[in-house]
Each structure stands twice: as structure tokens, then as C-alpha cells.
């Protein structure tokens, strides 16, 4: 019987404890893999989320909230700014492109975003629609790929929006406001291709939809929720920020800074989860060590017989080390599959709620280091009971 066969039979002999030990390693690895994929998704989503729009202008309030609502369609808007702010920005020499946005309504939980259709050319280039055409008339809508699939919308369908972004907002909607939304219908004229950005989970229509719903299309008090600006230069971006940040009840922010603040907050959450991972790693290492100590005590007589029939100390040591490493490898393999599999299962749920797309089956940054570190920890956890077996006299092993 060769060494591997002996190690395998030893593992099977204590199959219940072996499975529990490998499961402890697997759960720890799976949680860590999921955490790495989530962190990578946040970072990738942050990079892709705002495109060329380096400056965003909106109502006074939280910079992070303005960026999240404008580009990631998360949370409530900070408020509205006068329509004149949009026209002023569009006339600036430092502005390459500027698009006003009106938000506040939703369909089945997916935000309805009013924006000029030219936004898609500037943001995504010459991508073709999955089906249909871009909107041009009030009431026409183009639906993001994820929203269309989840809500079952296709070209030619009609629907009614609701005020607010959640069911709680819908329930708080007044009777008059409810009637206004029910009297205004949208017709789907196009479905966007999969863009792998938060725009996949939104419904887009003309910017004047909000004014039409509330019957103020021709009012001098028209407002927009935010203005996305593609500046000509970094100097131009700075000039635009300073000028419009100085207006009353208006804030202008650098999008990259606001998004970086959100990512830093997410990193703090990741660090807190990382502390839990450290505890899980410690528990898995202790479980492995205790399992192998029990195995060593059970096999003292077997080890003594192996020594008495001529097997070397190294052979006996290798049987226990092999068992520990085999359990570690089994736990690693199961943990990686479990971590990626769970990420795949929750990809749509995470994206639907946060706009973060998990690359479930891609290798996460740091995953290779995780596997190497887990193997090293498994080896260290195995080393103490194996060395104890190595140093013990064969006659004492046999008497035991």
C-alpha cells in the first residue's frame, strides 16, 4: 500500500470527523471568496458607474447621495435645481456635454429616469439597442436590460409609473398624485443592450416626463434633479465646479471624489467583515488541529506497528501531514466552488438592489493568495501533531 492509499484510508476511516473538518475549511474559504468578489464588484462598479461625467450638479445635501442617485440609481435624490442651471451649464465654453436628469418615479421598483437620449451616445458610444429604437416623444421609454428581463417588459408594452422608488413611497402617495401617475402611461419603444452598469436596472424616458405627469410642462418653475457634466479639461471641470457650487441651494461635486468616499465606506464594511473572517480562519485551524490530534491518538498503535515493520519516522510523519493537507485541499476546493456558486446565485439580487455586478466565476483579486495562505495554515495546523508522532519512540507508540 503506497502512502497516498494509506492517507486516503485513514481519512475514510474517520469520515464523519473528516467531513466536518473539511467543511469548516470550506465555509471559511467560501465566505472569504464571496467577500473578495463583492469588494471587486464595488471597485469595478465604481469605475464604470459614471463614465465621462466628471462633475455632477444638484441640490445641496450629501455629495455621496447625489452621486449614488444620479449614476447608480440608489437612494433618493437630494432635491431639485432650477432648469436655468442646466441651460447655463450647457452654454459654458468648458462644457463638452451636459445632460439634465429628472427622477423620483419608478416602475416595479426600477427608477424612471428622464434624460435626453443623446446621453447614451456620450456615455456608451455607438452601442446598438437590443431591440426597438430610442425614445423621442413624451411617454416613450427605453428599458435597461436587467429591468426589462425582471419586469417582463418588451417593445410595444405600456405601463404606468408610481411616485417614489419603494413600496413605502407608493403607499404614501396622495390620491391626487396617484391619479396623475395613473393618467400618464409609458410605451416601451426600445430595450437597451446589457451595459454592465447600473443603467441596466433603470427605465429611461424624456426629461419632461416629470413635468408632464405633474402638469407643469410650460411652467417657469421647471426643475431638474441633477446635471451630469462632461468637461473639456480638468481646468474646465474645476472652473465649472467653483462657479456652480457658489449658487444658493446648489452643489457641484467632482464625481470621482464622491464615488471614492462611497468606496471608502464600503471598504470599512469589508474590513469589519474581514475581522469576522479572521475569526473563522482561527476556528478552522483549531478544528483541523484538534481533528489531527485525535487521529494521532487513535493511531498510536498503528504508527508503532509501521515503525516496527521498518517504516521510517518520515513515513509516519508523512501519513499525518498528508491527512491534514488532504483535508485542507478538499476544504479549499469545496470552498472555492461554494463561494463562486453562491456569488452566481446572488448576482441578480445584489445587482437589482445595489447596481453592483458580481463577476461570479472570475478569479477575484487576492484569491490566489487566499489559496496559498490556506494551504500554509493547513500545513502549520498539521505540523504539531505530526511532529509529536515523529518524535515518539516506536515502542511507546505500540504500548499506547
Steps between C-alpha positions, in 0.01 A plus 500: 500500500652830397496817712205665324282188535579484871416868548174458308397197706576689821277786387216261411540314829400819685269630227259694723774698673683538167190645333442742791863613491498554123163680533647745751775584251247518213266744676790729590635498145152550348427804716839649418456440125156663510645798687782536245253485210274758667789738559614459140143561382481823700831622357413402142152651533647822635733527200227430242217682672536859384680483166635833371288719729766635733276763660143469623279788614196463723320637804690560822544193715721195518756474218495121522120493486501721190751274323327177604157617385622655176731228372411188697123558537523426871320695771299819476611817319629790709237726345460703182672799342352756260493413130704816441798329666497237223476756218776706659734200523427400141601847379837495680812486282653243739210257443531229235163346590250546781181305562224584741331217684156477658430217743267413783260250342536126444345192346509173697782644710711602200565876481354700212770738379428793274801594289570615146562195274834653398624381839544146368728607214725700733498237774525179297600593146345321203340207682190369328176440683409138567166575334288797394616862487585790730215710633417836346149590615365560849376167641738283298746296704812289459557233766830370637576134428473383862183701570336375180578136581391528864180695427416301186490809279543490122464743212139608461401451865343784697516566873429761767761638735466568871640774719810410699745212475360256756168351606503725807513805276219360286282450808564859611396634160197730521180431309550796266860398431393138447242609245761714322732200461216268397390742229851511349612185317835400355553298185813286467667584169841340564703266720860587579777243454671370810730785604638350823432828681220615732316626189402136440251533786324823400223620269588800282268753344492864395610753759161674490314192630496636856365834383234325291390278790462801727357727227770765504654454155475870426564630851782742564575301814615184324777316683749219441634256754864509390729608219773264377793687344774380268761778523747589228801499734586450866543875528156545348357250748647699787358825361152351459506355850602828661245706304194284562594397851474869592129518408237493775356156578722343229802276535754398236724204580777304336339164426819302556542645850139433599520142369836448674337601829234234446765238416694593814184447706455162333863416577437565869214253486729254324760544774238428764400186310870420470527488879227237498695309235807498724290343775369239254856422387610455862207267572568297185869467594411390854247249365762353266761480776263332746386256234856396427591475868207263541615308193854474637375368835281244322785378285781474752497120478476508118793739489695275735436199276613697195824588677557143619460358148767736376320819393698814572410788730455711186244255362293513819531879506396519135182299560368754749624801302340354190168458681502862616592636157244277329224631728621856438500450122154344508372794704669747265348345189153484655533853638603652166211329322258599776620862506475546124175304484338712771620814320338373181174430683488848656635698202158617381379574853809707583486681165127568526541656844834681471596519133819304579571220254689202646729316258404173662724264304798729451799468729484778758810709576678335791337161449831333410655643817202368697553146368873508567444641850238237579739223398775647719261529796384143442860382499579691819190363672608148403865544595469481880315164526715357217826599671376354826442171321843529331691542826330224700691172549337212305477276807315771690267539201431127505443488878258791467 
